[in-house]
């Protein structure tokens, strides 16, 4: 509700009383071209404990993403985290980047990755370049061989693609799940809907499935970390059925704990038995459907559809603009062997989006070649 959401905003915007800046704490002032004139900008590196301004900036952006906040850094505790702020002449933040660092085991190198980042105004490529330069400088200082970005921009944004290629990136536009973040997604725009009109917007099959679930006695409630063992048993079965590898049980528990009020666990029950579950994350104007699993024995009771209906109602009533179904593979054409998942998400009225892809800039080709060679050896073994 509004009270919980206000608390979340306070949590993300309050400054810590004190804190050390850590290893990377310097600032850098530089000139940039903006509208034909020179502007002075300042780059600032922040640690995860001093990321309040970065988090608050991301929260306000139309293309906000929770992975571009310090909250995601707390989830990915096995990675290093650094935030970068770009300020204009007046000291106002005009762009940001939350960076994860993955160190390669037994090697003195790694790579930097900005999941769904950086965040900058549409078309402000001077800020993009300043953020990329700051990321590269950090990578050089750390001895990393590569930097990676993948902002949530449409694949039709040819101006952005031209710019990142000019900056030395190669762009991977794979349409399967081989990228770090899914490139193909479905998003439902909730603007203008009421709960009643939203249900009417679903296709006939989805409306029937939801009513059937309710008639069969399925109910949905919120769970907590204590429900993760049951969630995980279903996740293992779902993973085996669909051919993917589930994360360790502790990951899902830590996801809920680290994100706090930004994460929710939805549970569908019948006769006191948990038969399906989903985990969401929420920030700014969007709710993301992150993880889902179910008990196949109850498939005919349509618990997943009822959870979808509850999650989207909660997003609508919480004032969120978008409900993000996240990834699919390939384009929405019937000849796609994975079209079934497209069709499922289309049933809720969601729209297909294809993003620009994963952008990599190799800084040290020899180190990169060595890393890739060793990874192939370890995979074979």
C-alpha positions as CSV (number, residue, x, y, z in Angstrom):
1,X,0.0,0.0,0.0
2,X,0.9,3.7,0.1
3,X,2.4,3.5,3.5
4,X,4.7,0.6,2.7
5,X,5.7,2.3,-0.6
6,X,6.5,5.6,1.3
7,X,8.7,3.6,3.7
8,X,10.5,2.0,0.7
9,X,11.2,5.5,-0.7
10,X,12.6,6.6,2.7
11,X,14.7,3.5,2.9
12,X,16.3,4.2,-0.5
13,X,16.8,7.9,-0.1
14,X,18.0,8.3,3.5
15,X,21.7,9.0,3.8
16,X,23.7,6.9,6.2
17,X,24.9,8.8,9.3
18,X,28.5,8.0,8.5
19,X,30.6,5.6,6.4
20,X,33.9,5.0,4.8
21,X,34.2,5.6,1.1
22,X,36.3,2.4,0.5
23,X,38.8,1.7,-2.2
24,X,37.3,3.7,-5.0
25,X,36.3,7.1,-3.7
26,X,37.8,9.7,-6.0
27,X,36.0,12.2,-8.2
28,X,36.9,13.3,-11.6
29,X,35.9,16.6,-13.3
30,X,35.8,16.8,-17.1
31,X,34.3,18.8,-20.0
32,X,31.7,17.5,-22.3
33,X,29.8,18.9,-25.3
34,X,26.1,19.6,-24.7
35,X,24.0,21.3,-27.3
36,X,27.0,22.8,-29.0
37,X,28.5,24.2,-25.8
38,X,31.0,22.9,-23.3
39,X,29.8,21.8,-19.9
40,X,31.8,20.7,-16.9
41,X,30.7,17.4,-15.4
42,X,31.9,15.5,-12.3
43,X,32.2,11.8,-11.9
44,X,31.9,10.4,-8.4
45,X,32.4,6.8,-7.3
46,X,30.4,5.6,-4.3
47,X,30.4,2.4,-2.2
48,X,27.3,0.3,-1.4
49,X,26.9,1.9,2.0
50,X,26.9,5.4,0.6
51,X,24.6,4.9,-2.4
52,X,21.6,6.8,-1.1
53,X,21.8,9.5,-3.8
54,X,22.3,7.0,-6.6
55,X,19.3,4.9,-5.4
56,X,17.1,8.0,-5.1
57,X,18.1,9.1,-8.7
58,X,17.3,5.7,-10.2
59,X,14.0,5.5,-8.3
60,X,12.8,8.7,-10.1
61,X,13.7,7.7,-13.7
62,X,11.2,6.4,-16.2
63,X,13.6,3.6,-17.1
64,X,14.5,2.7,-13.5
65,X,15.6,-0.8,-12.7
66,X,16.2,-2.3,-9.3
67,X,19.4,-4.0,-10.6
68,X,20.8,-0.4,-11.0
69,X,20.5,0.2,-7.2
70,X,22.6,-0.8,-4.2
71,X,19.8,-3.2,-3.3
72,X,20.9,-5.6,-6.1
73,X,24.4,-5.3,-4.9
74,X,23.3,-6.7,-1.6
75,X,21.6,-9.6,-3.3
76,X,24.7,-10.3,-5.4
77,X,27.0,-10.3,-2.3
78,X,29.5,-12.6,-4.0
79,X,30.3,-9.8,-6.5
80,X,31.9,-6.5,-5.8
81,X,29.7,-3.4,-6.1
82,X,30.5,0.2,-7.1
83,X,28.2,3.0,-8.0
84,X,29.1,5.9,-10.4
85,X,27.3,9.2,-10.4
86,X,27.6,11.8,-13.2
87,X,26.8,15.4,-12.1
88,X,26.4,18.6,-14.1
89,X,27.9,22.0,-13.4
90,X,25.2,22.7,-10.8
91,X,25.9,19.4,-9.0
92,X,22.7,17.7,-10.1
93,X,22.9,14.0,-11.0
94,X,22.3,13.5,-14.7
95,X,23.3,9.8,-15.0
96,X,24.3,6.8,-12.9
97,X,25.6,3.3,-13.2
98,X,25.6,0.5,-10.6
99,X,28.4,-1.9,-11.4
100,X,29.0,-5.5,-10.3
101,X,32.5,-6.9,-10.5
102,X,33.1,-10.6,-11.1
103,X,36.6,-11.8,-10.3
104,X,37.8,-14.9,-12.2
105,X,38.9,-17.6,-9.8
106,X,42.6,-18.2,-9.7
107,X,43.3,-15.3,-12.1
108,X,44.2,-11.7,-11.3
109,X,41.4,-10.3,-13.5
110,X,37.7,-10.1,-13.9
111,X,35.0,-8.0,-15.6
112,X,32.7,-5.2,-14.7
113,X,29.0,-5.4,-15.5
114,X,26.2,-2.8,-15.2
115,X,23.0,-4.9,-15.3
116,X,20.2,-2.9,-17.1
117,X,22.4,0.1,-17.0
118,X,23.6,2.8,-17.2
119,X,20.8,5.2,-16.4
120,X,20.8,8.4,-18.4
121,X,18.4,10.7,-20.2
122,X,17.3,9.5,-23.7
123,X,19.8,10.7,-26.2
124,X,22.2,12.2,-23.7
125,X,25.2,10.4,-25.2
126,X,27.7,12.8,-23.6
127,X,26.6,11.5,-20.2
128,X,26.7,7.9,-21.5
129,X,30.3,8.4,-22.6
130,X,31.3,10.0,-19.3
131,X,29.9,7.0,-17.4
132,X,31.5,4.5,-19.8
133,X,34.9,6.3,-19.4
134,X,34.5,6.1,-15.6
135,X,33.7,2.4,-15.8
136,X,36.7,1.8,-18.0
137,X,39.0,3.7,-15.6
138,X,37.7,1.6,-12.7
139,X,38.3,-1.6,-14.7
140,X,41.8,-0.5,-15.5
141,X,42.5,0.2,-11.9
142,X,41.2,-3.2,-10.9
143,X,43.0,-5.1,-13.7
144,X,39.7,-6.2,-15.3
145,X,39.7,-7.4,-18.9
146,X,36.2,-6.3,-20.0
147,X,33.3,-4.0,-19.3
148,X,29.7,-4.9,-20.0
149,X,26.5,-2.8,-20.2
150,X,22.9,-3.8,-21.2
151,X,20.5,-0.8,-20.7
152,X,16.7,-1.4,-21.0
153,X,16.5,0.3,-24.4
154,X,14.5,-1.0,-27.5
155,X,16.5,-2.7,-30.2
156,X,15.1,-0.1,-32.7
157,X,17.3,2.6,-30.9
158,X,19.8,2.7,-33.7
159,X,21.3,6.0,-32.4
160,X,22.3,4.2,-29.1
161,X,23.7,1.2,-31.0
162,X,25.8,3.5,-33.2
163,X,27.1,5.3,-30.1
164,X,28.1,2.3,-28.2
165,X,29.9,0.8,-31.2
166,X,31.7,4.2,-31.6
167,X,32.7,3.8,-27.9
168,X,34.3,0.4,-28.7
169,X,31.6,-2.0,-27.7
170,X,30.5,-5.1,-29.6
171,X,26.7,-5.9,-29.3
172,X,25.4,-9.4,-28.7
173,X,21.8,-9.6,-29.8
174,X,21.1,-13.3,-29.1
175,X,17.4,-14.0,-28.8
176,X,17.8,-17.0,-26.4
177,X,18.6,-17.0,-22.7
178,X,22.4,-17.1,-23.2
179,X,22.8,-13.4,-22.2
180,X,23.1,-12.3,-18.6
181,X,19.6,-10.6,-18.9
182,X,16.9,-11.7,-21.2
183,X,16.8,-9.5,-24.3
184,X,13.2,-10.4,-25.2
185,X,10.5,-9.6,-22.6
186,X,6.8,-8.9,-22.2
187,X,5.6,-5.9,-20.3
188,X,2.0,-5.0,-19.3
189,X,1.2,-1.2,-19.2
190,X,-1.2,-0.8,-16.3
191,X,-2.0,2.9,-16.9
192,X,-5.7,3.6,-17.0
193,X,-6.9,0.2,-15.7
194,X,-9.0,-0.7,-12.7
195,X,-8.9,-4.2,-11.3
196,X,-12.2,-4.9,-13.1
197,X,-11.1,-3.5,-16.5
198,X,-7.8,-5.3,-16.2
199,X,-9.4,-8.7,-15.8
200,X,-11.7,-7.8,-18.8
201,X,-8.6,-7.0,-20.8
202,X,-7.2,-10.5,-20.5
203,X,-8.2,-12.9,-23.2
204,X,-11.1,-15.2,-22.7
205,X,-9.0,-18.2,-21.8
206,X,-7.1,-16.4,-19.0
207,X,-10.4,-15.1,-17.5
208,X,-11.8,-18.6,-17.5
209,X,-8.6,-20.0,-15.9
210,X,-8.7,-17.5,-13.1
211,X,-12.4,-18.1,-12.4
212,X,-11.8,-21.9,-12.5
213,X,-9.0,-21.5,-9.9
214,X,-11.3,-19.6,-7.6
215,X,-14.1,-22.1,-8.0
216,X,-11.7,-24.9,-7.2
217,X,-10.8,-23.3,-3.9
218,X,-7.4,-21.9,-4.8
219,X,-6.4,-18.8,-2.8
220,X,-3.3,-16.6,-2.9
221,X,-1.5,-15.1,0.1
222,X,1.9,-13.5,0.7
223,X,4.6,-15.7,2.2
224,X,8.0,-15.0,3.8
225,X,11.4,-16.5,4.1
226,X,10.1,-19.4,6.2
227,X,8.2,-20.6,3.1
228,X,11.3,-20.9,1.0
229,X,11.9,-24.6,1.6
230,X,8.4,-25.4,0.1
231,X,9.0,-22.9,-2.7
232,X,12.4,-24.6,-3.4
233,X,11.0,-28.1,-3.6
234,X,8.6,-26.9,-6.3
235,X,11.3,-24.9,-8.0
236,X,13.5,-28.0,-8.4
237,X,10.6,-29.9,-10.0
238,X,9.8,-27.0,-12.3
239,X,13.5,-26.7,-13.3
240,X,13.7,-30.4,-14.1
241,X,10.5,-30.2,-16.2
242,X,11.6,-27.1,-18.1
243,X,15.2,-27.9,-18.6
244,X,16.9,-25.2,-16.6
245,X,19.1,-25.2,-13.4
246,X,17.6,-23.8,-10.2
247,X,19.7,-21.6,-8.0
248,X,20.6,-22.8,-4.6
249,X,17.8,-22.6,-2.0
250,X,19.7,-20.0,0.0
251,X,19.7,-17.6,-3.0
252,X,15.9,-17.2,-2.9
253,X,15.9,-16.7,0.8
254,X,18.7,-14.1,0.5
255,X,16.8,-12.4,-2.4
256,X,13.8,-11.8,-0.1
257,X,16.0,-10.7,2.9
258,X,18.3,-8.4,0.9
259,X,15.5,-6.6,-1.0
260,X,13.2,-6.4,2.0
261,X,10.0,-4.5,1.1
262,X,11.1,-4.4,-2.5
263,X,10.4,-8.2,-2.8
264,X,7.3,-10.3,-2.3
265,X,6.7,-14.0,-2.2
266,X,3.2,-15.0,-3.5
267,X,1.8,-18.4,-2.5
268,X,-1.2,-20.2,-4.0
269,X,-2.8,-22.7,-1.7
270,X,-5.5,-25.4,-2.0
271,X,-6.9,-27.2,1.0
272,X,-4.0,-25.8,3.1
273,X,-1.3,-27.1,0.6
274,X,1.0,-24.7,-1.2
275,X,0.7,-25.6,-4.9
276,X,2.4,-22.7,-6.7
277,X,4.6,-19.7,-5.9
278,X,6.1,-16.5,-7.4
279,X,8.7,-13.9,-6.4
280,X,8.5,-10.3,-7.5
281,X,10.7,-7.2,-7.2
282,X,9.4,-3.7,-7.3
283,X,10.9,-0.2,-7.6
284,X,9.8,3.1,-9.0
285,X,7.2,2.6,-11.7
286,X,7.6,-1.1,-12.2
287,X,7.1,-4.6,-10.8
288,X,9.2,-7.5,-12.1
289,X,8.0,-11.1,-12.0
290,X,11.3,-12.8,-11.2
291,X,10.8,-16.4,-10.3
292,X,7.9,-18.9,-10.5
293,X,7.3,-22.6,-9.7
294,X,4.3,-24.9,-9.2
295,X,3.3,-28.4,-8.4
296,X,2.3,-30.2,-11.6
297,X,-0.3,-32.3,-9.7
298,X,-2.4,-29.2,-9.4
299,X,-2.0,-27.9,-12.9
300,X,-5.7,-28.3,-13.7
301,X,-6.5,-25.9,-10.8
302,X,-4.7,-23.0,-12.6
303,X,-2.8,-21.6,-9.6
304,X,-0.3,-19.8,-11.7
305,X,-3.0,-17.8,-13.4
306,X,-4.5,-16.8,-10.1
307,X,-1.1,-15.7,-8.8
308,X,-0.6,-13.6,-11.9
309,X,-4.0,-11.9,-11.4
310,X,-3.1,-11.2,-7.7
311,X,0.4,-9.8,-8.5
312,X,-1.0,-7.5,-11.2
313,X,-3.8,-6.3,-9.0
314,X,-1.3,-5.5,-6.3
315,X,0.9,-3.6,-8.8
316,X,-2.1,-1.6,-10.0
317,X,-3.3,-0.8,-6.5
318,X,0.3,0.1,-5.5
319,X,0.5,2.8,-8.1
320,X,3.0,1.0,-10.4
321,X,2.8,1.8,-14.1
322,X,4.3,-1.5,-15.5
323,X,4.2,-5.2,-14.7
324,X,7.2,-6.8,-16.3
325,X,6.8,-10.5,-17.1
326,X,10.5,-10.7,-18.0
327,X,12.1,-13.1,-20.5
328,X,11.1,-15.2,-23.4
329,X,13.2,-16.7,-26.2
330,X,13.0,-15.6,-29.8
331,X,10.4,-13.4,-31.6
332,X,6.6,-13.9,-31.3
333,X,6.1,-15.9,-34.4
334,X,4.3,-19.3,-34.5
335,X,7.3,-21.1,-36.0
336,X,9.3,-20.2,-32.9
337,X,9.6,-23.5,-31.0
338,X,9.3,-21.5,-27.7
339,X,6.2,-19.6,-28.9
340,X,4.1,-21.2,-26.1
341,X,5.5,-18.9,-23.5
342,X,4.9,-15.9,-25.7
343,X,1.3,-17.0,-26.1
344,X,0.9,-17.4,-22.4
345,X,2.1,-13.9,-21.6
346,X,0.1,-12.4,-24.5
347,X,-3.0,-13.8,-22.8
348,X,-2.6,-11.2,-20.1
349,X,-2.4,-8.4,-22.6
350,X,1.3,-7.9,-22.2
351,X,3.3,-6.3,-25.1
352,X,6.5,-7.8,-26.6
353,X,9.8,-5.8,-26.2
354,X,13.2,-6.6,-27.7
355,X,16.0,-4.7,-26.1
356,X,19.4,-3.6,-27.6
357,X,21.3,-6.5,-26.2
358,X,24.5,-7.1,-24.2
359,X,27.3,-4.6,-25.0
360,X,30.9,-5.8,-24.3
361,X,34.1,-3.8,-24.6
362,X,37.2,-5.8,-24.2
363,X,40.0,-3.8,-22.6
364,X,42.8,-6.5,-22.6
365,X,42.4,-8.9,-25.5
366,X,45.1,-11.3,-24.3
367,X,43.5,-11.6,-20.8
368,X,40.1,-12.1,-22.4
369,X,41.4,-14.9,-24.7
370,X,43.1,-16.6,-21.7
371,X,39.9,-16.4,-19.6
372,X,37.7,-17.9,-22.4
373,X,40.2,-20.7,-23.1
374,X,40.3,-21.7,-19.4
375,X,36.5,-21.5,-19.1
376,X,36.2,-23.9,-22.1
377,X,38.6,-26.3,-20.4
378,X,36.7,-26.2,-17.1
379,X,33.3,-26.7,-18.9
380,X,34.7,-29.8,-20.6
381,X,35.9,-31.2,-17.3
